Amino acid sequence: MLRMEENNFGIEYCVWLRSGGEYSICEKRQWGQTASFYEEIENSDSEEAMDMFDKLVAGKDFYNAKFVMCRICGSRMSNLVSSHLEKKHGMSLLEYQRKFPGAKIISDTFHDNMSSSSITRVNQWIGRKHSTEAKNKMRDCKIGTTRSDEAKNKQSESMKLKWQEEEYRKRASEGISISKKESWKDPEFVKKMMKSWMVKPNFCETRLNELLGSDFEYVGDGQVSMEGFVPDFINCNGKKIVVEFNGCYWHACEKCGYGDVVLPNGMTGNKIRERDAKKIETYKKYGYKTYVIWEHEDLQTAIESIE
């Protein structure tokens, strides 16, 4: 639907609200039509007017390229900063995103400039290393310092918003280099990484470890890996058996209603199931039989089914 609006600066513009919550905007003076034309199409679904609007904004929409618009007050800016929302409207970025699903918060031009400058900075450091003195200075600066809860919450909000954008999730997923993926096939590399992350069994895994007894050992900390996949438990009495403990949310349990879940890292339910199936196939290739125990199952009953 096309409608006419005016922002806080008295600039009149046309808004095309599309199905699904998407929208395009254009100043009236940029379109250059007569006053009677605007009166005629206001709050209408005129296909002719929308076709004209599309031709105008296609490839040269000043707003959509260089600015994003605050849906509350109509202010335009290169990126919708949290300080604007907090001071002017008393809400956080996350609250704004929930109120206006699909609203852009970063303009295309701003994003492209940031990407370009980031690539330049990275290229400048390729092949260079910090001196021992510089490393010691950086370490000393961080000793005893912690981020405030406010800073942590802001970063958390920011990342949640970013991961809601399909394009960002795609870029982040594709950002893992081939060489990095190959590194994960090296068991020593896996051990080193898991050690640096200080991986330990969670509450359910600890309980499961107790119930499995001396026949099994917890190896989810990277002690054992097969082509980058790390089993949770492995039989240590000569049987080639691995046991995987699957949290219902993290492994997209369809029985518990998490079939269409999207994890914070961008993985969808289908991708999670594909990964888990590949994991079992990899274990099978090395001669291991896999038993999967789900979070919603009774642990003692599930263990009794292991042969």
N, C-alpha and C positions, 0 to 999 in steps of 0.2 A: 504494500500500500504506500502511495506517495503522500507525503504531508509536508506542510510548511511549518518551520519553527524559527525561533529567534533566541540567540544565546545572550549571556550577561553583558556582552559588549555591543548589543544592538545590531549584530550582523545576522541578516536573514538568510536562511539556507533551506535547501530541500533535502528531505530524508526519505530514502526508499527502504522500508522495512520488508525484508524478505521472509519467506517461510524458514523455520529453523532458527530464528533469532538473528540472522545475518542482516547487515545494513550497509548502505553506502550513503555518503553525504556530499553535497555540493552547494557552494554559495549561489544565491539567486543571480547575483551580478555576473558570476562566472558562466551560468547557463545562458543568460541574456535574453530571456523571454519577456513578453509583455505582462502587465499586472493581471489582465483578464485571463491570461493563460494559466497563471498560478491559481487563480480563484476557481477555474474550471476543473483543474486536476486535483485540487486539495482533497485529501481523504478519499481518493479514488483508486481504482485498480485498472486504469486505462492502459491497455497494452501498447498503444501508440506512444503515450508519454513515457512509459517505462523503457520502450525500445530506444527512444531519443536519449533518455537518461543513460542507458547502458553505453550507447555510442560515445557520449560525452566523457564518461568516467573511464572507459576502457583504455588502459595504458597511459592515462595522463591525469588521473584523479589526484589533485594536489593534496587533499586531506589524507586519503588512504595511503599515499606514498610517504609524505613527510611528517604527517601528524596523526595522533590519535585524539579522539574527542572524549572528554568526560561525559558520560551519559546522564549525569545528574545536572551539571550546570552548563554544559556546552563548551567549556574551556578547551582549547586545543594546545597540545604540547607534544614534544618528540617522543616522550615516554611518560606514562601515567605514574607519577611518583607517589609513594605512600604518604609523604608529608602533605601533599595537596589534599588527599582524601581525609587524612586525620584532622587537619586544621580547618578545612572548608566544610566537610560533611560528617566528621566524627565517626569514620569507619576505616577499617583496615583494607588492604588490597584483597585479602581472602574473602572478606565480607562483600566487597564490591563485585568480585568475580562470581560469587554465589548469587548475587542479586541480578547480575547481568551476564548470564552464561554465554560464552563465545565472544564477549567484548574484547577487542584488542587493547593491550596495555603498552605495547612497544611498536613504534612505526617501522615500516619496511626500511626506510632510509637509515634510521638510527641503528637498527639491527645489522644492516649491511656494513655500516661504518665501524661498529663494534667488532664484527667478525673480521673485517679487513685489518684493523689495528691489532687485534689479538694474534692473527697470523703473522703480522710483521714482527711483533714482540717475540713470538716463538722462534721465528727464523733467525733472529738476532742472537739467540742463545744456543742454537744448534752447534754442537761440537765444543762448547765452552763449559768449564767446570768451576765451581767455587773453590777458592783456596782454603786450606785448613784454617787459616786465621779467620776468614769470612764465615766459615761453618761454625766455628767456636763462638763468634760474636752473635750469630743468629740463634744459636742454642741458648746462650746466656740470657738473651733478651726474653726468651719464652719461659725460662725456668720460673716457676711460682706464679705465672700469670694465667688467668682463666677468663673466658668470655662471660659477659654478664648474661643473665637469663633473658633480658630484653633483646640482646644481640642474637642469642640462640633462637628465640622465638621469631625474630624478623627473618633470619636466614631460613628457618623451617617454613614459614609462610611463603617466602619467595620461591623455594624449591617446589612446594606443593602446587603453586600456580603454574610454574614452568612445566611440570610433569602432566598437567591437564591438557597441554597443547600437543596434539598428535605429531606435528612437525618437529617440535623440540625432542620428543621421545625418540623419533626416528633418527634425528641427527646424533643424539647421544648414543643410541645403540650402534649406529654405523661408525661412531668415532673410535671404537676399539680396533686397533690396528691388527693386521693379519699376524705380524710378528709377535704381538702380545698374546694372541690366541694360541699360537704355536708354543709359546713359553709355558702355557698352562699344561701342556702335554708332558712336560719334564717334571717328574716326581719331586726332585730337589727344589725346583722353583715353587711348586705347590706347598711343600713343607715350610719354605721360607716365608711365603705370603701368609699362610694360615697362622704361623707363629707371630708375625708382625701384627696380625689382627687380633691376637690373643683369643682365638676361638676356644670356647669351652662348652660342654654339654648344658643345654637349658634344663629347666625343672623336669619336664616330661622325659627327656633323654636320660637324665640322671636316674629317675625312677625306673625307666626301662632297663638301664644298665644293671641296676640291682636285681631286677626280676630275671634277666637273662643269665645271671650267675657267671661262673668261671669259664663257661664254654665260649663266651663271646667277649670281645674287647672293643671299647669305644675308640674309633679311629677317625671320627669326624673332624679332628684337629689337623688332618693332613698327613698322618702317619702312613696311610695307604691311599694311593690314587691310581686311577686307570684312565689314561688319555684325558686328564683334566677333571674327571668326575671323582668325588670323594665320598665313599660310603660312610654311613653312620656307625655301623657295627660290623665286625667280621668274626667268623668262627676261628678260634685259635687252637682247635683240637683235631686238625687234619681234614675237616669237612670244608668244601668250597661253597660256603654260604655267606651271604651278606644280608643285613637287615637294615632297611631304610625306614626312618620315622618321619612321616609327613604331617606337618602342621596343616590343618584344613584351609586356612587363609592363604598361606604361602605356597601351597601346592594346588590351589584352585579346585578344592573338593566340590564336586557337583552335588553330592548328597546333602551337603550343608549349605547349599545356595551360593557358593563362591565360584561357580563355573565361568562367569563373565568378569571376574575380578581383574583389575589392572593394578599391578604392584607399583610402589613408589619408583622403581627403576624402569617403569614403562612396559614390563612384560605382561602380555594379556593371558587370559586363561588358556587359550589354545596353544600359545607358545610354551607356557609352563608344562602343559601335558606332553607336548612334542619333546621338550627337553628331558622330562622324566622318562619317557618311553625310550629315548636314545640312551639314557643312562643305563637302563636295565639291559638293553641290547649290548652295550659295551661290556658290562659285567659278564653277560652270557658268553661273549666272544672269548673272554679269559677263563671260561669254565665255571663261573660262579652262578649259583641259583639265588635269586633275589626274593626276599619276603618284604612286603610293604605293610607297615602298621600305621594306621591313621589315628590322628588325634582324637577323633570321636569314638574310637573303638575301646573296648575294655582291654587293657594291656595284658592282663593275665590270660584271658581267653585267646587273645591274638597270639601270644607266645606258645600256647599249647598246640597251635596248628603248624609250628615250625618242626620239620622232620630232620 
